[in-house]
């Protein structure tokens, strides 16, 4: 990842006299953009109950409208208020969104369904990557796209494997559909990370001489990036917890606690990028570890501040992204460079969209049914209606897709400039169509397919290990005083692991966490008393 470039203001008709610090054009451009952000929030609030609209679609439509206005004002020379490279997206806008996702995730549900999430997010994304890459390789030449190489086709597979499940998550409820929400949410984050890791792996390989060894290197590079990025995020979160717990910041300043949490989170992302790892995976797991340890080591006021601050920054970044995507769709220069006819653009876009649909279906339904075979309890199985919603949630494409597309095709050589520009514009068409059309249908579709047929959550106690064997019901926030003795015969650890792998792993992790991790890194139950902290006082008296 290159260093972020200076944001340029492309509004020549607005440029006038400049002050000693900023030009008039810069001030007008920033004022207009912030006004649009405010408009997105206000309109989103007014249309909260609308059946067909959501905040992401509203931001996208406002971006399209404002881009059209700028296009008319500049006499079809430019459609942007601000122009920036994809580095701005990856270095400033994406990190707070992913960190907040990890920080706010309900860890109990996430790790309870981690096997399913991992299968969907990693293996499913790789299946989609292969189908889209192969499909593009065999079909593009039939519609006149002939100047792309093997690396480009593999990059297309990685680019279009990155989903955007924001529209679906805005409709689903964590309380009403906890299983479905955790799977869609978790898969969305892991999917983005996997897609970017695959994209980076494709960039590092030499495709001049392709053989089976190249495929093995690609897979090996992916595994290396995936696990090292995860380890770095966990390490960064643990270091932040240890520093805040040991140095006892709360006794002097809560501002330092909040600042250190923010800076350590961002530092983890930048270190990942510095070492050419996946910053998304790193900051996501850093957010999970911080919420588990670091957050419990700060004062009550810092907890409230960080929770709302991270959520607010993430919300603004998401709105900013969709707003700019709308403007970027009218990038007149890329449309001119593509020089493709309307028929060619439609053919390529339709091919990409069809590959997305097929690639998504190729792994969602098989993996869902495979996981169902491994589950005993009916209320933990993924019904066909839920499988359909999971498939639908992954059809939308967003800013990650556009950013990766620019990264791959914006700086191509002269011999493939036309096809590269065509790929960027067709990617924009797929993103716009999927977000506007699929996104607007999402709310009524979920209401018709899922929520009207929702079943009450039923706990099947016969399939849960006894309390004497596992304190499974108190993994995250249970009170040991509420536990009751169960007369069932104690089962062996091996049998428990085979029959209830998720519960058993959680149980042994909880024991290890309480005995080894929390005394060192803090967390619930091990928070030192901080003067002026209601939480600290409660912990001392409990």
N, C-alpha and C positions, 0 to 999 in steps of 0.2 A: 504494500500500500504506500503510495507516494504521499509526500507532505501536502496538506490541504492548500489549494490555491486561493489567491485573494478573490473575494466575491466581487464580480464586476457588475456594474449597473448599466444595463443596455436600454436606456430610454433617452435617445438623443434629442427627441422633440421636447423633452422636459428639462434639459440641461440649461442652466443659466448662470448667473453670477454665483460664485462659491464663497463660503465662509473660510475662516482660517483652518477649520477642522474637516468639514464635510462639504461636498458640493451640494447644490440645491437639488440636483437630480437624485443623489443618494438619499437625501432626506425625504423627498417626495415618494421615491420607490419604497423605502422602508415604511413610511406612513401608510401608503396604500396596502402593503402586505399585512401590516398589523391590523389595519381596519378590516381586511378580509378575514383574518383569524377571528376577530371579535364577531363578525357577521356569521361565521360558521358556528360559533358557540351559541349565539342567540337564536339563529334559525333552527339549529339542532334541538335546542330546548323547546321551542314552540312546536316542533314536529315530532316530539318524543313519542306520542301515541299514534303517529301516522303508521298505517299498515305497510306502506311501500317505501318509506324513506328511513334512512339512518344517518348518523353523523358522517360516516365515511363517504357515502354517496353525496350528501349535501356539500361536503368539502370539495369533492371531485367536480361536481356540477358548477360550483362557484369558481373553481379554478379554470374550467373550460370557458365560462362566460367572461371572466376577467382577461383570460388569454386572448379571447376573440376581440375584446375592446382594445387591448394593447396592439393587437395585430392591425386593427383598423386605424388606430391613431398613428402608428408608424408606417402606414401605407404598405402593409404586408411584408415588412422587413424583419419583424421580430415579434414574438408572442410572450416574452418573459418580462416580469418586473425585476426579478433577480436571476442571474445566471451563475451557476456553480458546477463544479465537477462532482462526480459520484463520491469523491472523498468526503465532501460535506455530509452526505447521507451516512456513510459508514463510520465516520469519526465523531459526528456530533448529534445526529438525529436518531440513529438506530440504537446506540448504547443505552440511553435512558429507558427506552421502550423495553428492551430485553431484560435489563436489570430489574425494572419494576415487575416484569412478569415473574421472574424468579423470586423476588422479594415478597410479592403478594400472594404467590401460589399457596393453595392449601396443601401442605406437604403430605398430610396423611392420605388424602385422596390421590395425589400425584404418585407417591411411591407405592400405594396399594395397587395402582393400575400401571406400574412402571413397565412391567413386561409387555403389556399390550401397547403402551405408548412407544416403547423402544422398537417393537416390531413394526408399527406403523411409521414411526418417524425416521428410522434408519433403513431397515430392509425394504419397507414400502417405497421410500424415496429412491432407493437404488434400483428397484424394479421399474419405477416410473422413468428414471433417468435412462435406463437401457432401452425401454420401449420408445421414448420420445427421440432419442439419438438415432436408433435404427430406423424408425419411421421417417425421420427427416432425411436421413441419408438415402433412402430408397425412393422417396416421393418428391423431394424438392427438384431433382433434375427433370422430372416430368412437367414441371410448371415453369421451367426456364431459369432456375437458380443453379448455376454451374460453377461459380468461382469460389465456393467454400471448400475448405480442407477438412481432414478428419478431426482436427482439434476444434474447429468451428462447430461441427456437428455434435461432438461430445459436450462442448460448452452450451449449445442450445438445449441439450438434455438436462444439464444442471440448472440452467437459467429457468426453464419452464417447469422444473420440479419444485421450485420454491412457491409454496402456497401462501395465501393471505386469508386467514379465517376470522378476521375482525368482524365482518358482517354477521356471521353465525354466532360468535361469542356475545355480541350485543343483544341477541335474542334469547339465547339459552340462559338458564338460571342455575347457579351452583347449588342452590337449596332444593329446587324441584327436580333437576336431572343431574345429580352429582357425578354419576358414572360417565354419562355422555359428555358433560362439560369438561371433566378432567382429561378425557381422552382427546377431545378436539383441541383443548387448550395446550396440553402437553405435546401432542403430535405437531401442532403448529410451530412451537418453539424449536423442537428437535428437528423438524423438517427444514426450517430455515437454516439452522446450523449445519445440517447434513448437506444441503444443497450448496452452501458456500464452501464447505470443506471439499466437496466433490469438484466444484468449480476451480478452487485453488490447486487441487491435485492435478486437474487437467492441464493447468498452466505450467506445471513444473516438469511435465514429461516430454520427451522427445519422440514425436510420432513419425519421424522419417523412416524408421524401420520397425514396423508393427509386427509383433508376434505374441505368443501366449505369455511371455515374460513381461511384456508391456502391461497387459491386463493385471498380472500379479503385482507389478509395481504400483499400478493405480490403486488397487485394493490395499496394499501395504501402506501407501502414503495416506490413504483415507484413515486407516486404523490409527496410524501414528498421530495424525492431526487431531483425531477425535479424542483419544484418550489423554494425550498430553495437554490439550486445551482444557479438558475437564479437570485434570489434576491441578493445573495452574489456577483455575478459578477456585477450587476448594482450598488450595494453599493460601491464596490471597484473602479469602474470607476468614480463615482460621487466624492468620496473622493480625488482621484488623481486630478480631475478637480478643486475642491475647493482649494486644497493645492497649486497647480501651479498658480491659479488665485490670491489667497490671498497673497502668499509669494513673487510673482513677481520675479521669478528666472531669467527671461530674461535680467534684467538690469545688471546682473553681469556675468552670464555664461550660454550659451546655452547648454553646455555639461551636466550641472546638470538637465536641463529640460528633455533631451533625456534619461539620466540615470534613472531619477525618473519614467518616463513613462514605461521604460522597466522593472524596478524592481517592480513597483506597479502591472503591468500586471502579472508577474510571481508570485508575492506574493499572488494574488487572487487565482491562480491555486493551490499553495501549501496550502493555508488555506482551500480550498475545500477538498483536499486530507486529511488534518489533521482532519477535521470534518467528514470524510467518506462521502463526497458529490461527485457530478460529477464535476471534474475539467474541463472537456471539455465544459460543459454548462456555467460554471462560467467564464472561460477566453474568451469564444466566446462573451457573452453579455458584458463583461468588454471591449472587443475590440470595440464593437458597441458604447458603451457609451463614451469611450475615443475619438473615431473619431468624435462624435457629440459635445462633450464639450471640453475635455482636449486639443485636437489637435488645436483648435482655440485659446487657451490661450497661446500658445508658439510662439516664434518668427518665422519669415519666414524661416530662415535657419534651424531651428529645425523641421519645418514641412517637408521640403524637405528631411532632414536627416532621420527622423523617417519613412516616407513613403517608402523610398528605403531600409532602413536598415531592417525593418520588412519583406518586400517582399523578400529580399536577404536571410535572415536567414531561412525563410520558404522554399524557393526554395532549399537551400542546405540540409535542414532536409528531404524534400521529396525525393531528389536524394539519400541521405544516406540510407533512409528506403528501397527503392526499390532495391538498390545495395545489402544491407544486406539480404533482403528476398531471392534474388537469391542465395546467398551463403548458407543461412540457409536451402534451399530446398535440399541440398546435405549433410545434417547432418547424417553421416553414423551411429552414435550411435542410433539415433531414428529409423532408418530403420532396424537396427539389433534387437532392443528391440521389435519392433512390431511383428516379427516372422510370419507375415501374408503372405500367398501366393499371387502371382500376381493377381490371380482371386479374392481373398477376398478384396485386396486393390482396385481393379477396381470396384468391386460391391459396396463397401462402398462409394467410391468417386463418382460413378455414381448416387447412391441414394441421396447423399448430393446435388449434382449438380441439379438433377431433382427437389428436394424439394425447392431449391433456385429459380428455374424457376417458379414453381407452386406458391410458396409463394409470389413471386413478382407480378405475374399476378393476384393473388387473391385480391389484394387491389388497384393496379394502375388503372386498367380500371374501376372498380366500383366507386372509389372515384372521379376519373376524371369526370365521367358522372354525378355524384351527384353534384359536384361543378358547372358543366355546367348548370344544371337546376336552380341554384341560381343566374346565371349571365344573364343580359339582353343584353349586348353588344356582338356582334358576335366576335369582335376582342379580347375580353378577355376570350373567351371560348377555351378550350384545344381540338384541333382537334385530330382525330384518329392518324394521323401521329406523332403528338407531344406526344400523349399518348404512342405510340410505342417506341419513343426515350427515354421517361422517364422510361419505363419498361426496356429498354436495358441498360440505364445508371446505373441502380441498380443491374445489374447481376455480375459486377466485384467485387471481394473480394481482400482485401489488407492486410496491416500490422496490422491494428486493429484486424482483424480476427486471424492472427497468434499469436499476443501477448496475446489475450484472451485465445486462445487454449493452449498455454504454461502455462498460469496462472492456468487453470483448470486441465490440465492433466499431467504436467511435474513432479509434486510431489505426484503422486498417491501411494497407498500402494501396497505391493507385489502381492496381489491377483488379481489386475486389471492392473498391469504394462503393460502387453501385449496389452490389448485393449486400454489403454490410449495412448501408443506409436502409435498404429494404428490410433487413432483419430487424433493425431498430424500430422502424415505423410499424411493421407487422406485429412486433411485440407490444407496442403501444395499443394497437387495435385490440389485441387479445386481452390486455389489462383493462381497457375501457369497457369492452363488451362484457367481460366476466364480472367486473365490479358493478356496472350499472344494471345490466340485465339480471344476472344471477343474484347479485346483491339485493336488488329491489324485490325479487321473488322470495328471498330467504324467509322473511318474517311470516308471510301468509302460508308458505309451504310448511314450515315447522309447526305452525299452529294447526294445519290440516292433517299432517302426517303423524306428528308426534304428540303434541301437548293434549289434543283432544282424546287421545287414547292412552294417556299416562296412567300408570298403575302406581298405587301407593307402595312405598318402600317397605318390604317385609323382611324382617331378620329371621333367617333360618338357623336357629340356635343349634340344631342337631349337627350342622356341618362346621361349627366353630369349636376349636379345641377348648377343653375345660379350663376354668380359671386357675385351677391348681397347676395345670401344665403351662399355660401361657396367659399373661395378663394382657390379652390382645385388645380388649376393649378400651384400654387406658394408655394407648401408645403415645398420644400427643398431649392430651389434657386431662386424663382421668385422675380420679382421686382414689388412692389405695384404700381409704377407709370405706369405700363403697363396694369393695370386692366381697364376694361371698364364696364360701367353700362349695365345691362341687363333688359329689360322692363318686363320680366316675373314676375308673381306674386310670392311673397315670400312664400315659403313653410314652414310648421310647422317643428320643430326639430324632432318630432317623425316620421313624414312621411319621412323626409330626412334620418333618421337612418334606417328605414325599406327598403326604395328603394335604398339607396346608403350607406350601412353600413361602407364600408372601407373608402370612402371619408369623411363621416361625422365624424367618429372616428378620422381620421387624422386631420380634421379641428379643432375639440375641443382640441385635443392634442397640436396642434400648438399654439392655444390661451393660453393654460395652460403653455406650454413651454416658450413662449415669456414673459408671465406675472410673472411666479413664478420661473421657473427653471434657465433660462439663466442669469437673474440678479444675482443669487447666485453662479452658477457653471460656468458661462462664456459661450462661444460658439460664433457662428457667430452673429455679431452685438453688442456684449458686451465685446469685447476684449480691455483691457486697452492699452494705448499707451506705446510702448516699444522703447526706443532710439535705432536706428540702424535697426529697423524692418520696411521694406517697407509696410507690411500689416498693422502694427499699424498706420503708417502715412496715409494710404489710409482710414482706418476706421475713423480717426479723421476728415478727410476732406470730407467724404461722407455724 
